[in-house]
């Protein structure tokens, strides 16, 4: 039985990946900063909390990382931890760099020092590309426009360096936006769906949003975590873009959500320039051709269906 260590198992991607790996027959160890106080609500929602060995790891603490790797000796390590909000990274840039970059280097260095054949996946981000001029590929230069994206880009290059210098099986999945009901409420997609659900139920509230003209490539999260797993099954490590290849504006997303409730979004949504980011990305779209050729992976759930599934889940939750 293969052993997988998921760093950051309590989030959207961590919980969905844990579910997938259990289905694939893995022994799964999941970490959070303090597993004794974390409720792991997403794992509980999936019905798998009791099937996972849970432990505490602080990735910015070298000894914490080394202790976990020595204790469990995993075959595969998935690094999904770190500060995940682009908006919050402008407010807390130091914490963002510490959790993303320092955490990644600690994992790489511990794996190197142990000298075991551990396969390492790290969650990259489409934010590293900045504004994309057409769908971005693995060869598209990075142009990060936030502290979050800059930290992710630095981690990406650190992984490439360890792979080339030390021969580690280490790779980055450059994932574009991927959604599910497991997203935290602070993410804009959940913010929109939640507000529309309440308004349709009679709430008089108004939804305040920032720039509605930004364009994003939205996919479905459970499909994207499968791409993560497939990347560690390759004969040699490769950094791979995971995306749908389609981009839509945030206004289209809002319009689609509200229309599914029979509402006109313009009667319920305000644009607040105070919510605009200091340097936002106008266009973001990915080309997953390499994912298809190397992994046999493609996005089956595209924009309209992503929105429909989010709304369906919200309706079931309030029914």
Secondary structure as GFF3:
##gff-version 3
##sequence-region A 1 319
A	DSSP	beta_strand	3	7	.	.	.	ID=ss1
A	DSSP	alpha_helix	12	23	.	.	.	ID=ss2
A	DSSP	beta_strand	27	32	.	.	.	ID=ss3
A	DSSP	alpha_helix	41	46	.	.	.	ID=ss4
A	DSSP	three_ten_helix	49	51	.	.	.	ID=ss5
A	DSSP	beta_strand	53	56	.	.	.	ID=ss6
A	DSSP	alpha_helix	62	72	.	.	.	ID=ss7
A	DSSP	beta_strand	76	79	.	.	.	ID=ss8
A	DSSP	alpha_helix	86	91	.	.	.	ID=ss9
A	DSSP	alpha_helix	93	97	.	.	.	ID=ss10
A	DSSP	pi_helix	98	102	.	.	.	ID=ss11
A	DSSP	alpha_helix	103	114	.	.	.	ID=ss12
A	DSSP	beta_strand	119	123	.	.	.	ID=ss13
A	DSSP	three_ten_helix	126	129	.	.	.	ID=ss14
A	DSSP	alpha_helix	147	166	.	.	.	ID=ss15
A	DSSP	beta_strand	169	175	.	.	.	ID=ss16
A	DSSP	beta_strand	178	179	.	.	.	ID=ss17
A	DSSP	alpha_helix	188	200	.	.	.	ID=ss18
A	DSSP	beta_strand	207	209	.	.	.	ID=ss19
A	DSSP	beta_strand	215	216	.	.	.	ID=ss20
A	DSSP	beta_strand	219	220	.	.	.	ID=ss21
A	DSSP	alpha_helix	221	231	.	.	.	ID=ss22
A	DSSP	beta_strand	240	242	.	.	.	ID=ss23
A	DSSP	beta_strand	248	249	.	.	.	ID=ss24
A	DSSP	alpha_helix	250	260	.	.	.	ID=ss25
A	DSSP	three_ten_helix	265	267	.	.	.	ID=ss26
A	DSSP	beta_strand	269	271	.	.	.	ID=ss27
A	DSSP	three_ten_helix	273	275	.	.	.	ID=ss28
A	DSSP	alpha_helix	289	295	.	.	.	ID=ss29
A	DSSP	alpha_helix	303	318	.	.	.	ID=ss30
###
